[in-house]
Amino acid sequence: MSNYKRLLVLVVLAMTLGACGSAAKRKVVIVGSEPQVSQKADSGETATAESKDKTEADNAKQPEELAALTYDAAPIEAEINDDPKQLLGIDTQALKELLGTPSLIRKESPAEIWQYNAKNCVLDLVLYDAVTSYVEARDDQVRPMDNRACLRRLLLSKQ
């Protein structure tokens, strides 16, 4: 059974690598080139052999171009410090400079909770004595989510 698995893995690997190699190069058809018309000869076999030879020779003459990846599919985002640890220990003025005015400020003595909304996430910052001491993120379904991802969304929305 293990020989069968090894063989299967080798076959899949060979097929994958083969597909990569054939995708790396592609033929370029030159627009405006003459279409090839087969000429009938007295013998059907001679005409077929000659047209195959001529087609292969013409294909060899056509330039080849390497396949290229375009960068349009994934826009490059600006580098942003999305580390949520940078928010800890900063005062309200620095927080406003970095994130702007919060969408909600809730006072629960002795704490103050500042809430920021971004696309599909909410970032809660808990401040004690006007200094950030805790960061928590959740999605729009009120499920916990990665603080870094939410902070990144928030910072990108502010640009």
Secondary structure, DSSP 8 states (H G I E B T S, - for coil): -HHHHHHHHHHHHHHHHHHHHHHHEEE---TT---------SSHHHHHHHHHHHHHHHHHHS-EEE----SSSS---------GGGGTT-BHHHHHHHH-S-SEEEEETTEEEEEEEETTEEEEEEEETTEEEEEEEEETTS-B--HHHHHHHHHHHT-
